[in-house]
């Protein structure tokens, strides 16, 4: 099989990188919709982003009505506003939900059909609007892919909307933007990002290129989670996590997600439960399940994270990796079981059914049925 890798966006990663946003976006126009995570309004992050645009005389308007409904309803609102304003591009700042909606608006801006046609499987045939993304968390698995997840308001099911290749023109990773996160949020999002990296690393779609990227991602994330100790680095933890998040997004784009990440998507869609928490809870159980057929690669993860050494037996290394994940949950005082999230096992069965319909199921580390997914949920419940 030939290896083909194409990536279009410019990537800027560094402290205070957001300060040059206004200068960077001029290449794609002078009038933009800024989709802003409402959480950022409580900090000076939103002000800094808007100041950079104002200083460079970039015309923009803010859309931050992200809590008014489910994703497809919000996308419909945002699309109408963007079209009425004749914007040249979309700028997005915030977490994964704001990024998902921004990708959808960018993809469908020039389309004459209803949003639900595309949610139901239609493929955009027009050009997308230029998209500039400023992640304020490190866990966006869809940043560089041609899909974006949306919650369908008609059913609360997660659907993967097809987007045009190369719509993301610029991704800015600024470690300073993580100031809006609490310690618990950083802990759960770090585990979620690490889960994405591990899933993509042991996926059936993994290749030499994704392995190289994801091994570095794991090293950076481990260093950020342990305050630099895992990588013996003097680099601040927030910088390591931003770097690890960027590398994880790149690696996931040329590999695929696994069951913990996909289940967290569908659980969030159905019941609006935090994806980072559900992924963090599922992660050690996923590793235990995957150790039956991906032992050597998981042992390599433990070695990269300095949880085990070169001479450690593979089974012992995987056990140490699982223990590390559970210890991180305990240290951050995060829930360790799905039942702690206040959801019934019957409801979770619906999420497993939803998950089994996603096309990304073809990239799992092994073929899994709905029953396999539900077994994983039961173990974590």
VENRA-V28913 format. One record per run of one state. SS is the DSSP state (alpha for helix, beta for strand, coil for the rest). FROM is the first residue (numbers start at 1). LEN is the number of residues. Records with the same first field share a line. If there is no record, write none. Layout:
SS=FROM-LEN + FROM-LEN
This chain:
coil=1-9 + 14-3 + 29-2 + 37-1 + 43-2 + 56-3 + 64-7 + 86-3 + 95-1 + 109-6 + 120-10 + 136-11 + 152-6 + 163-5 + 174-1 + 181-2 + 202-6 + 226-11 + 254-5 + 272-3 + 291-4 + 305-9 + 332-6 + 342-3 + 357-2 + 364-6 + 381-1
beta=10-4 + 31-6 + 59-5 + 89-6 + 130-6 + 147-5 + 158-5 + 168-6
alpha=17-12 + 38-5 + 45-11 + 71-15 + 96-13 + 115-5 + 175-6 + 183-19 + 208-18 + 237-17 + 259-13 + 275-16 + 295-10 + 314-18 + 338-4 + 345-12 + 359-5 + 370-11
